[in-house]
Structures are given as C-alpha cells and as structure tokens.
Amino acid sequence: MKIIYSPLYTIEVAHKFKTEKFEKTCGLLLKKKVISAEKIIEPEMPREDDLLLAHSPGWVRKILDMKMTPEDELTAEMPVNKDVIFAHLLHCGGTCMAAEIAIKEGLGLHCGGGAHHAHKNYGAGFCLINDIAVAAKKILRQNPKMRILVIDLDVHQGDGTAEILKGEKNIFTFSAHSKNIYPPRKAKSSFDLEFDSGVSGSLYNKSVMENLEKIFSSFKPDFVFYNAGADVYAKDTLGDLSLTMGDIEKRDEMVFELIKRNSCKAVVTMSGGYAADIKDTVKIHFNTIKKAVEILGKN
Ligand SMILES: [Zn+2]
C-alpha cells in the first residue's frame, strides 16, 4: 500500500503543533509492518495553477515568494519561516498526489495533510494552504462529473474548506466538530454536525454515522476525502470531546466501511492531534492508517 510522506514535514520551531507526529506515525507504520519502506512516496511541490484553484493570486504569490507579514503569522497563529512554508506546500502536493493514487488505485494515504483552516486569501489555525480544497478542485478539473464528499472529523470545524468549496455543486462538505472551540466564527459547510463539550464517544459515533449514511444515500459520492483528525481524543489539549482511543478506532472503522459499501475512491489525511503525550496522537493516526489498509487496501 503506497503512502505519501516527507521527512521535511518535521519542522524545528517551538509550537504547540508538534510536527514530528508525522515522522513518528510513519516510523510506527514501518515498525509494525503496516507499510513497507519502498511504498513511501515523497510528495512533489504543487503547481501554481493548482494552488490558484483554491487560493487568491495574492495569497499564492505570498506563499511562493515566501514573504509573510507579521500580521499573516498572527492570523495563522504560528511562526512562519521558509521551512514552514515549504512543508505546507509539500503537504498540499502530498494530498494532490494521494488523490491521483486514489483515482487510479482506489485508496490514497497521506501521512500528513488536512490543513482545513486555511482560507482563500489568508492562513489560520496553523494552516497556510488548504490541501483538501486544492486537491478536490483539481480532481473536478480533470473529472468534471465526479461527486466529491469531504468528511471532516477533526474536532475543529473545517471552516476554510467549507468557505473555499461553497457553491461547488459536485462537492459536499461535511464537518462534525465541537461548537465551543476554535474557530470562533464558524463557516457554513454543506452540513455541519455540532457537539457540546464533553460528548461521549458512543453518542459522537452514533450521530456521525447516522448523518453520514443519509449523506451517502442522498449525495451519492464517487470520491471521499476523509480528514481523520486525532484531536477528538479525550486527552487532547486543544479539543474538548471525550472519545477514547477505542472510540476513535470505531469511528474510523465505520467511516471506511461506509466508503467501501458505497464503492467510493478515498483519500485519508491526518489533520490535527495535540494530545499531552505525543505517543497518543501518533497511536491514533497509526490506527487510522492501519484500519484504512485493512478495510480499503487491496495490497
Ligand atoms: Zn483540529
């Protein structure tokens, strides 16, 4: 099973987003033989015309020229240097490559991606480039009749994705998130499922699945982006829900079974995860990829 990953995803800056989680997740996948080293594919840089599918010319210019202002850093809520911008470009290229693999082989795994707070003309919430919006629009450019469902189960709303993809009749954005945390101003997805703080895993999973089943039967997607945020975890420092690791495994299993039952092609991205112990975040991302391989992988 191929998987997209770059060691350049690890950035040495002091920040609550511990970027070494990607490296550690990839390492665990190798150690436990879920993937083999020769199947790891390094992402390529996205093309400028691909970035322009989802972002404004002004923002794309700032990214490619690597010239962010202090205000841009404040809005993105993270220190931005050339390594950071380069890594974010690679994450975008990686999700685009995972989508190409999914088109050909059915499943595209990305040990990265899911920068869902990036807006059309500014970065936000640790995100600079909306890789899923770019990749979804790129698929539509090549396959205009494809019906694309974005399932965003990060604990924070996929506000940037919702805003950028709004009005695309062949794209449905579904975000299930906590209502009381970031982003303070929620966007309008095609469907938003909001939870109160502390909701249990069983209630979360039941509600997510009931709604997803309805969406699959009415929208009839051909292609799914699954943004499998690990920050729904009870011990996440930036989340406020109460899911155990077992609940999250069940969540992923149900999503992948639904994708399989509906014969959809799928891309899996990691998105957020800020558990007090990084090993927990890594284990959750590991479990997601393992489950995707078990249920949707063919080789
Ligand atoms: Zn998040």
Residues whose N, C-alpha, C, O or C-beta is under 5 A from the ligand:
A	BS01	ZN	D154 V155 H156 G229 D231 G272
